[in-house]
Amino acid sequence: MGPRPSWRTGSAQDTLTVCLVVPLRGPAGIFGPSCETSALLAVDELNAAGGILGREVRLLVVDGGAPPRDVAAEVEALVSLGAVDAVVGWHISAVRRALAPRIADRVPYVYTAQYEGGERTPGVFLTGETDTAQLLPAMRLLAEATGARRWCTVGNDYVWPRVTARAARRCARAVGGRVLAEAFVPLGTEEFGPVLRRIERSAADAVLMLLVGEDAVRFSRAFTAHGLHGRCQRLSTHLDENMLLAAGADATEGLWAAAGYFETLATAESLDFGRRYARRFGVEAPVVGSLGESCFEGLRLLAALAGRARSLDVRAMRAAADEVAYEGPRGPVRLRGNHLEQRLYLARADAFAFDVVAQL
C-alpha cells in the first residue's frame, strides 16, 4: 500500500479528523489493509471535491482488533481530547457494543460491518447489511439451488454469531428446513476437529458459517480436509475475497456468501469503483471485497449526513437522516432511520473470486 499520505499542517478549523477503527490484528486483521485503503480512497475523493463542510478530511487509524474495552477506552480518550470529529469503521459487534455508549451522543459514529441488527443507540449510523435482510432469502435460494435444508451453525462465541444463530433457526423453518446443531468457538480458534466431527455425525447438508476472518479460513481448510465439502454447502454473511485467497481454491468448493458488494459485481457503480481503486493503489493493492469497501461507504455516508445536516452535530444529523441518499459502489442507497438500505446479493465462490448468482 505504501506510506500513508501526509497532510498539510492546518488548524482544527481547517481539518476534519475521522477516527478509522479497523482491525490490524487478530482473526479480522486479514482484511484490515483493504479497509484502510478503501477509506483512503474515500478521503482522496472527498478532499478533491472540497472535503466535508469545507474542511479537509484526514484519518487517524485505531486498531479495532484489540480487546473491545481497550478499543473503546482509546477512542473515547481521543473524543474527550477533541482529537477526532467522527468515528467510522469495520470492527466486530463486541467492539461496537463497548464503544457506542461512550461516544455515540458526542460525535457521529458510522459502523460499517455486516451485523446482527437492532442497534438503536442515538448517534450510531450503520452502513452494513443485517441478518434479517440477508438470511431468509439467501437460505431460500440455496435450498432451491442445492436442496440444502438441514443446517448446522458454526460461529465465534460472541454477540453477532449468537444472535444470528437464533435468526437462522427461524429462517430455516420458514424455508422448510431446520437447524440440527450449533457450535460456538472462541475467536482465534485453530483446531476445529470436535466441530467437524459433530457436523459429520449429524444429517446436515448445509453449514451456516459465522466465523471471523482467519477463523473462517482455518475452518474452511479443515472442512475440506475432512471431506465435508462433498456433502455440505456452506453459507456465510461474513466473507470476502481476501478470505478466499487465504483459504485456497480447494477450500472454497460449495461455499456461498451473501453481501451488498462483491469485487466481481457487474454493475456500473461497482465497476467504476474498481477502476478508481486500481488507479489509486495499483494491481498489488489489497483485494477490496465487501468488508473493505464498507469503510469507503462509511466515509461517504458521513459526508452525506454532514452535508444534509450542514453540521457534525449528532442531533442535527439524526434529524436529517431520513433525507440522506446517494449513489456509490453499492448502487443507490438511502438511510432509513439509522440503517442504510441497499441491494443484497448471493454469490458462489469460484476459486479466488465470487460468481454473483442472484439479487436477494
C-alpha positions in Angstrom: 0.0 0.0 0.0 3.0 2.3 0.5 3.3 5.1 3.1 0.2 6.8 4.4 -0.3 10.3 2.9 1.0 13.2 4.8 -1.5 16.0 5.4 -0.7 19.7 5.2 -0.5 21.5 8.6 -3.6 23.4 9.5 -5.8 24.4 12.4 -8.6 22.3 13.8 -11.0 24.5 11.8 -9.3 23.6 8.6 -9.3 19.8 9.0 -11.9 17.2 10.0 -10.3 14.2 11.7 -12.0 10.9 11.4 -11.0 8.1 13.7 -10.9 5.0 11.5 -11.4 1.9 13.7 -10.4 -1.2 11.7 -8.8 -4.5 12.7 -5.0 -4.6 12.3 -4.5 -7.8 14.3 -6.4 -10.9 15.3 -8.7 -13.0 13.1 -10.1 -10.0 11.4 -6.7 -8.5 10.6 -6.7 -10.3 7.3 -8.9 -7.7 5.7 -7.8 -4.6 7.8 -5.5 -3.4 4.9 -8.4 -3.4 2.4 -10.5 -1.4 5.0 -7.7 1.2 5.2 -7.1 1.5 1.5 -10.8 1.9 0.8 -11.1 4.6 3.4 -8.1 6.4 2.0 -9.7 6.4 -1.5 -12.8 7.9 0.0 -10.7 10.6 1.7 -8.9 11.4 -1.5 -12.2 11.8 -3.4 -13.9 13.8 -0.7 -11.0 16.2 -0.4 -10.8 16.6 -4.2 -14.4 17.7 -4.0 -13.9 20.2 -1.2 -13.8 17.9 1.9 -16.6 17.7 4.4 -18.3 21.0 5.3 -15.4 22.7 3.6 -12.8 21.0 5.8 -10.0 18.7 4.6 -10.6 15.2 5.8 -7.8 13.2 7.4 -7.7 9.8 9.1 -6.4 8.7 12.4 -6.3 4.9 12.5 -7.1 2.9 15.7 -6.6 -0.9 15.8 -10.1 -2.3 16.1 -8.6 -5.8 16.6 -7.6 -5.1 20.2 -9.8 -6.2 23.1 -13.1 -4.3 23.0 -12.6 -2.5 26.3 -9.2 -1.3 25.1 -10.5 0.0 21.8 -13.4 1.8 23.5 -11.1 3.4 26.0 -8.7 4.6 23.3 -11.4 6.1 21.1 -13.2 7.7 24.0 -10.0 9.3 25.1 -9.5 10.8 21.5 -13.0 12.1 21.6 -12.6 13.6 25.0 -9.4 15.4 24.0 -11.1 16.8 20.9 -8.6 15.0 18.7 -11.3 13.4 16.4 -14.5 14.8 14.9 -16.2 11.5 13.9 -15.6 7.7 14.2 -16.0 5.3 11.2 -15.0 1.7 10.7 -15.4 -2.0 10.4 -15.0 -3.9 13.7 -16.8 -6.7 15.4 -20.1 -6.2 17.3 -18.4 -6.7 20.7 -16.3 -3.6 19.9 -19.3 -1.6 18.8 -21.2 -2.5 21.9 -18.3 -1.4 24.1 -17.8 1.8 22.1 -21.2 3.1 21.3 -22.3 4.1 24.8 -19.1 6.1 25.3 -19.1 8.2 22.2 -22.3 8.0 20.1 -24.1 11.1 21.5 -20.9 13.1 21.3 -19.6 12.6 17.8 -21.1 10.8 14.8 -20.3 7.1 14.7 -20.7 5.3 11.4 -20.4 1.5 11.9 -19.8 -0.3 8.6 -19.8 -4.0 9.4 -22.5 -6.5 8.5 -24.0 -7.3 11.8 -26.9 -8.9 13.8 -29.2 -5.9 13.6 -31.0 -4.0 16.4 -28.6 -1.1 17.0 -30.6 2.0 18.1 -28.1 4.0 20.1 -28.6 7.7 19.1 -25.7 8.9 17.0 -24.8 5.5 15.6 -25.4 5.2 11.8 -25.0 1.8 10.1 -24.0 1.0 6.5 -23.7 -2.7 6.9 -26.0 -5.5 5.9 -28.3 -7.0 8.6 -29.0 -10.7 9.1 -32.8 -10.1 9.0 -32.5 -8.9 5.4 -29.9 -11.5 4.2 -30.6 -14.8 5.8 -34.1 -15.7 4.8 -33.7 -15.0 1.0 -30.2 -16.5 0.9 -31.3 -19.7 2.7 -34.3 -20.0 0.4 -32.3 -19.6 -2.8 -29.7 -22.0 -1.5 -32.4 -24.6 -0.8 -33.9 -24.1 -4.3 -30.4 -24.4 -5.9 -28.9 -27.2 -4.0 -31.7 -28.8 -1.9 -29.9 -27.8 1.3 -32.4 -27.7 4.2 -30.7 -29.4 7.2 -28.3 -26.9 8.8 -25.5 -26.7 11.3 -24.4 -23.3 12.6 -20.7 -22.8 13.4 -19.7 -19.4 14.8 -17.4 -17.5 17.0 -18.6 -17.1 20.6 -19.8 -13.5 20.8 -22.9 -11.4 20.1 -23.1 -11.4 16.3 -22.9 -15.2 15.8 -25.1 -15.9 18.8 -27.9 -13.5 17.7 -27.6 -14.6 14.1 -27.9 -18.2 15.1 -31.3 -17.5 16.6 -32.4 -15.8 13.4 -31.2 -18.7 11.4 -33.4 -21.1 13.3 -36.5 -19.1 12.2 -35.3 -18.7 8.7 -34.6 -22.4 8.3 -38.1 -23.3 9.4 -39.5 -20.7 7.0 -37.9 -22.5 4.0 -39.0 -25.9 5.1 -35.8 -26.9 6.9 -34.3 -26.8 10.4 -31.1 -26.2 12.3 -29.8 -29.5 13.7 -26.9 -28.3 15.7 -25.0 -25.2 16.8 -21.3 -24.8 17.8 -19.6 -21.7 19.0 -15.8 -21.4 19.4 -13.5 -18.6 20.8 -12.1 -16.0 18.5 -8.7 -17.3 17.3 -9.6 -21.0 17.3 -7.2 -23.1 15.3 -8.4 -26.6 16.0 -11.9 -27.5 14.6 -11.8 -31.3 15.0 -14.6 -31.6 17.5 -16.9 -29.3 15.5 -16.2 -31.2 12.3 -16.9 -34.5 13.9 -20.2 -33.1 15.2 -21.2 -32.0 11.7 -20.2 -35.4 10.3 -22.4 -37.2 12.8 -25.4 -35.1 12.0 -27.5 -35.3 8.9 -26.7 -31.8 7.9 -26.4 -30.9 4.2 -25.5 -27.2 4.9 -23.4 -25.2 7.3 -24.0 -21.6 8.3 -20.5 -20.2 8.8 -20.4 -17.3 11.3 -16.7 -17.2 11.8 -14.5 -14.1 11.6 -11.6 -13.7 9.2 -8.8 -16.1 9.8 -11.0 -18.4 11.8 -13.2 -18.8 8.7 -10.1 -19.5 6.6 -8.9 -22.2 9.0 -12.3 -23.8 9.3 -12.7 -23.9 5.5 -9.4 -25.6 5.1 -10.2 -28.2 7.8 -13.7 -28.7 6.5 -12.3 -29.6 3.1 -9.5 -31.8 4.5 -12.2 -33.7 6.5 -14.1 -34.3 3.3 -17.3 -32.5 4.3 -17.2 -30.2 1.2 -18.7 -33.1 -0.9 -21.7 -33.4 1.4 -22.4 -29.9 2.8 -22.9 -26.5 1.3 -21.5 -23.6 3.3 -23.1 -20.1 3.6 -21.6 -17.0 5.2 -22.7 -13.4 5.6 -19.1 -12.5 6.6 -16.9 -13.5 3.7 -14.7 -11.6 1.2 -12.1 -12.2 -1.5 -9.2 -11.8 0.9 -10.5 -14.8 2.8 -10.9 -16.9 -0.4 -7.3 -16.1 -1.3 -6.1 -17.2 2.1 -8.2 -20.4 2.2 -7.0 -21.6 -1.2 -9.1 -22.7 -4.2 -9.5 -26.3 -2.9 -11.2 -25.0 0.3 -13.9 -22.9 -1.5 -16.0 -25.6 -3.2 -19.6 -25.4 -2.1 -19.0 -22.0 -0.4 -21.6 -19.2 -0.7 -21.8 -15.7 0.5 -24.5 -13.0 0.9 -23.4 -9.4 0.9 -24.2 -5.9 -0.5 -21.0 -5.8 -2.5 -18.6 -8.1 -4.3 -15.5 -7.2 -6.3 -16.9 -9.0 -9.3 -20.3 -7.3 -9.1 -21.0 -6.3 -12.7 -22.9 -3.0 -12.1 -21.8 0.3 -13.5 -21.3 1.7 -10.0 -19.1 -1.2 -8.7 -17.0 -1.4 -11.9 -16.3 2.3 -11.7 -15.3 2.0 -8.1 -12.9 -0.9 -9.0 -11.3 1.2 -11.7 -10.7 4.1 -9.3 -9.4 1.8 -6.6 -6.9 0.2 -9.0 -5.8 3.5 -10.4 -5.1 4.9 -6.9 -3.4 1.8 -5.4 -2.2 -0.3 -8.3 -2.6 -4.0 -9.1 -0.8 -5.2 -6.0 -3.2 -3.4 -3.6 -5.2 -5.5 -1.1 -8.3 -7.0 -2.7 -11.3 -4.9 -1.9 -14.3 -7.0 -1.1 -17.5 -6.2 0.8 -15.7 -5.8 4.2 -13.1 -3.3 2.9 -15.5 -1.4 0.7 -17.7 -0.9 3.7 -15.2 1.7 5.0 -15.4 3.7 1.8 -19.2 3.5 2.2 -18.9 4.7 5.8 -17.0 7.9 4.9 -19.4 8.6 2.0 -22.3 8.3 4.5 -20.6 10.6 7.0 -20.1 13.2 4.2 -23.8 12.8 3.1 -25.1 13.2 6.6 -22.9 16.2 7.4 -23.9 17.8 4.1 -27.6 17.3 4.7 -27.4 18.4 8.3 -24.9 21.2 7.5 -23.3 20.2 10.7 -21.4 17.4 12.5 -23.8 17.8 15.5 -25.3 14.4 16.3 -28.8 15.7 16.9 -28.8 17.6 13.6 -27.6 14.5 11.7 -30.3 12.4 13.3 -33.0 14.9 12.3 -31.7 14.9 8.7 -31.1 11.2 8.4 -34.2 10.2 6.5 -33.4 12.7 3.8 -30.0 11.2 3.1 -29.5 9.2 -0.2 -26.6 8.9 -2.6 -25.1 6.6 -5.2 -21.9 4.7 -4.6 -20.2 1.3 -5.3 -23.3 -0.5 -4.0 -25.6 1.5 -6.2 -28.3 3.8 -5.0 -28.6 3.7 -1.2 -30.8 5.5 1.3 -30.9 5.9 5.1 -34.0 4.6 6.8 -33.8 5.5 10.5 -30.1 4.9 11.2 -29.6 2.0 8.7 -28.5 2.2 5.1 -30.9 0.4 2.7 -29.1 -1.3 -0.2 -29.2 -4.1 -2.7 -28.1 -7.5 -1.5 -26.7 -10.4 -3.5 -26.0 -14.1 -3.2 -22.7 -15.3 -4.7 -20.9 -18.6 -5.1 -17.2 -18.9 -4.6 -15.3 -19.8 -7.7 -11.7 -20.4 -6.6 -10.4 -16.9 -5.6 -13.4 -14.9 -6.8 -17.2 -14.8 -6.4 -19.8 -15.6 -9.1 -22.8 -13.4 -8.2 -25.8 -15.5 -9.0 -28.8 -13.6 -7.7 -30.1 -10.4 -6.1 -31.8 -11.1 -2.8 
